Amino acid sequence: DIIKGCVKSLLNSCKKVSEVRLTILDDHSSQETLDWLRSELSGSGIDGTIVSLVGHGYNNSSYEQWKLCRDSDADLVYSIEDDYLHHPDAIKEMISKEPKSLEEQIDLVKEEFEKVSLELFEGYIKTRLTSFEEQLTKLETVE
C-alpha cells in the first residue's frame, strides 16, 4: 500500500507538467506489483518505462540507478526511492526552480529543511559522496 500511494502521488504530480519521462527501476517486485505499475503508468498518460534489475542487493540497485542517471540525456534527473510522497505541485515547483549551480541546489534544500545548518548539510553531502564514490569504484572493478 505504501508503494502504491507513493507511485500515485508521483504520477499525479507529474501530470501537472509537460515533457516528463519516468524510468522506474524494478528491484525484483512481485508479478502483481509489476502488473499494477504497468497499469498505472500506461493509464497516467506519462511517458515511462520499467527497467527490471538483474542483480540483487542495495549496492547493485544503487549502482544501476547511478548509471542510468549518469547516462541520461534528460535536462533534469530526479532520483527517488519507492517511499517518497509527492505534493501535487512538487514536480512543477521543482522544475520551476531548476538549480543552475551546486550553491543553488543547496539553497533549495535549505528552503525545505530550514532547521538544518548549511555547514552540517555540506559535511553530510561530502561524506556521502566520498562513501558513494568508494562504493562505485569497488563495483566498477567487479563489473
URLIN-V172062 format. One record per run of one state. SS is the DSSP state (hx for helix, st for strand, lp for the rest). FROM is the first residue (numbers start at 1). TO is the last residue. If there is no record, write none. Layout:
SS&FROM&TO  SS&FROM&TO
This chain:
lp&1&1  hx&2&14  lp&15&20  st&21&26  lp&27&30  hx&31&44  lp&45&46  st&47&52  lp&53&57  hx&58&71  lp&72&89  hx&90&96  lp&97&101  hx&102&112  lp&113&117  hx&118&142  lp&143&143
